[in-house]
Amino acid sequence: MQAALAIARRGLLGGGSCITFSRSIQTGIQRFQTLLENVDSATDKELDSTQSKGFSYFPPVPGEESSLRWDGKKFEEIPIVHIKATYNNTHIQVFTAEKVPLVLLTCGYMGFKNAKKSTALAAQTTGIAAGNKAAKKGVHHVRVVVKGLGPGRLAAIQGLTLGGLEVISITDNTPVPHNGCRPRKARRL
């Protein structure tokens, strides 16, 4: 009985085909391992080169020296854009590093009235206008500080980039209560 089962297995599997299949898997695995080793060594070289230059994905801490420059300016010398995104409006203010105001715009100033001020389109339009005005005054690179949870948060940043400014860093400065005031009641729709 055992001999009959062995003959049937050989007939179903087609002789030595299972051996060649396992060999091809092994050679495929070996090729994959050598490919991974090559990729690992290349990424290690790239990491070493970026670390040797003092490169960091995070902005420098105030007071910390950084070798990165934008138009010959240090991180602390780059103008700051303050975006206040409320539920009813979006305010965009561009200041120099010395806190001198360059551009002050709101969605209401751009011509949006009532409920249209609170839309993302209004915030993006205001961001484009603020970017154009700042670019005319010689600003090319900016740091962005966002405050608030309104619908114009991201749209205002997109508008700044569409207006010709290059955003270097984005900081969220939204005040978060430690369970201070009682929130207003939820709307019924």
C-alpha positions in Angstrom: 0.0 0.0 0.0 2.8 2.4 0.9 4.5 1.7 -2.4 1.3 2.5 -4.3 1.0 5.9 -2.5 4.6 6.8 -3.3 4.1 6.0 -7.0 0.9 8.0 -7.0 2.6 11.0 -5.4 5.4 10.9 -8.0 2.9 10.7 -10.8 0.9 13.7 -9.4 3.9 15.9 -8.8 5.6 15.1 -12.1 8.8 13.5 -10.9 11.4 15.9 -9.6 9.5 19.2 -10.2 9.2 19.9 -6.5 13.0 19.9 -6.2 13.4 22.5 -8.9 10.6 24.6 -7.5 12.3 24.7 -4.1 15.7 25.6 -5.7 14.1 28.5 -7.5 12.6 29.8 -4.3 16.0 29.5 -2.6 17.8 31.3 -5.3 15.1 34.0 -5.3 15.5 34.4 -1.6 19.3 34.7 -1.9 19.0 37.3 -4.6 16.5 39.2 -2.4 18.9 39.1 0.5 21.8 40.5 -1.5 19.6 43.2 -2.9 18.6 44.2 0.7 22.2 44.3 1.8 23.0 46.6 -1.1 20.1 48.9 -0.3 21.0 48.9 3.4 24.6 49.9 2.7 23.5 52.7 0.3 21.0 54.1 2.9 23.8 53.9 5.6 26.0 56.0 3.3 23.2 58.6 2.7 22.5 58.8 6.4 26.2 59.3 7.2 26.5 62.1 4.6 23.4 63.9 5.9 24.4 63.6 9.5 27.9 64.8 8.8 26.5 68.0 7.3 24.5 68.7 10.5 21.2 68.1 8.7 18.0 67.8 10.8 14.4 67.5 9.8 13.4 69.6 12.8 13.9 73.3 13.1 16.7 74.4 15.5 15.8 75.2 19.1 16.1 79.0 19.8 19.7 79.7 20.7 21.0 76.6 19.0 23.3 77.2 16.0 22.3 75.7 12.7 24.3 75.5 9.5 21.1 75.7 7.4 20.5 79.1 5.6 17.7 80.4 3.5 18.7 83.3 1.3 21.7 83.8 3.6 19.5 84.1 6.7 19.4 82.0 9.8 16.2 80.3 11.0 15.6 83.0 13.7 15.9 85.8 11.1 13.2 84.4 8.8 9.8 86.3 8.8 6.9 84.7 10.6 3.3 84.2 9.3 0.7 84.0 12.0 -2.6 82.3 11.0 -5.5 82.6 13.3 -8.2 80.2 12.1 -11.5 80.8 14.0 -14.8 79.2 13.3 -16.1 82.4 11.7 -13.0 84.0 10.0 -9.3 83.5 9.2 -6.7 86.1 10.0 -3.3 86.1 8.3 -0.5 88.3 9.5 3.1 88.5 8.2 5.8 89.8 10.5 9.5 90.3 10.2 11.8 88.6 12.6 11.9 91.9 14.6 8.1 91.7 14.9 7.4 94.6 12.4 4.1 93.9 10.6 4.3 93.6 6.8 0.9 92.2 5.8 -2.4 92.0 7.7 -5.3 90.4 6.0 -8.6 88.7 6.9 -11.3 86.9 4.9 -13.7 89.8 5.6 -11.1 92.3 4.2 -10.9 90.2 1.0 -14.6 90.7 0.3 -16.2 87.6 1.8 -19.3 88.3 3.9 -21.1 86.5 6.7 -20.9 82.7 6.5 -18.6 82.7 3.4 -15.8 84.1 5.6 -15.6 80.8 7.4 -14.9 78.6 4.3 -11.7 77.1 3.2 -11.9 78.9 -0.2 -11.9 82.3 1.6 -8.9 81.3 3.7 -7.0 80.1 0.6 -7.8 83.3 -1.3 -6.6 85.4 1.7 -3.4 83.3 1.8 -2.7 83.9 -1.9 -3.2 87.6 -1.4 -1.0 87.7 1.7 1.7 85.7 -0.1 1.6 88.1 -3.1 1.9 91.2 -0.9 4.7 89.7 1.2 6.6 88.6 -2.0 6.3 92.2 -3.3 8.0 93.4 0.0 10.9 91.0 -0.5 9.8 88.0 1.6 10.5 84.6 0.0 10.9 82.1 2.9 8.5 82.1 5.9 7.8 80.3 9.2 4.2 79.6 9.8 2.5 79.6 13.2 -1.1 78.3 13.2 -3.6 79.1 16.0 -7.2 77.8 16.2 -9.3 75.0 14.8 -11.2 76.7 12.1 -11.8 75.4 8.6 -9.2 77.7 7.1 -6.1 76.2 8.8 -4.6 74.2 6.0 -6.2 76.2 3.2 -4.4 79.4 4.3 -1.0 77.6 4.3 -1.7 76.3 0.8 -2.7 79.8 -0.3 0.7 81.1 1.0 2.6 78.7 -1.1 0.4 79.5 -4.1 1.1 83.1 -3.5 4.8 82.6 -4.0 6.2 82.0 -0.5 8.2 79.0 0.6 7.1 77.6 3.9 10.0 76.4 6.0 8.3 75.3 9.2 4.8 74.9 10.5 4.1 75.3 14.2 0.8 74.7 15.9 0.1 77.1 18.7 -3.5 76.3 19.4 -4.4 76.8 23.0 -5.6 73.6 24.7 -7.6 74.0 27.9 -6.8 71.7 30.8 -10.6 71.3 31.3 -11.1 74.9 32.1 -14.4 76.4 30.8 -17.4 74.4 30.1 -17.8 74.1 26.3 -20.9 75.3 24.5 -23.8 72.8 23.8 -23.6 70.7 20.7 -25.6 71.8 17.8 -28.6 69.8 16.7 -28.9 69.4 13.0 
